[in-house]
């Protein structure tokens, strides 16, 4: 499952469905801002399939 497919499958109440989460998912980990790192941490805690897809891309 790729990142975009996992994001589309995310429940609407999850942080992964917000528009700002996609920027965190598109950037390389070393280039993330503190806010984007927090967004990824939230995705990791609430949406394991999406986070696993994100890790698979890098």
Buried (B, 14 or more C-beta within 10 A) or exposed (E): EEBEEBBEBBEEEBBBBBEEBBEBBEEEEEEBEEEBEEBBEBBBEBBEBBBEBBEEEE
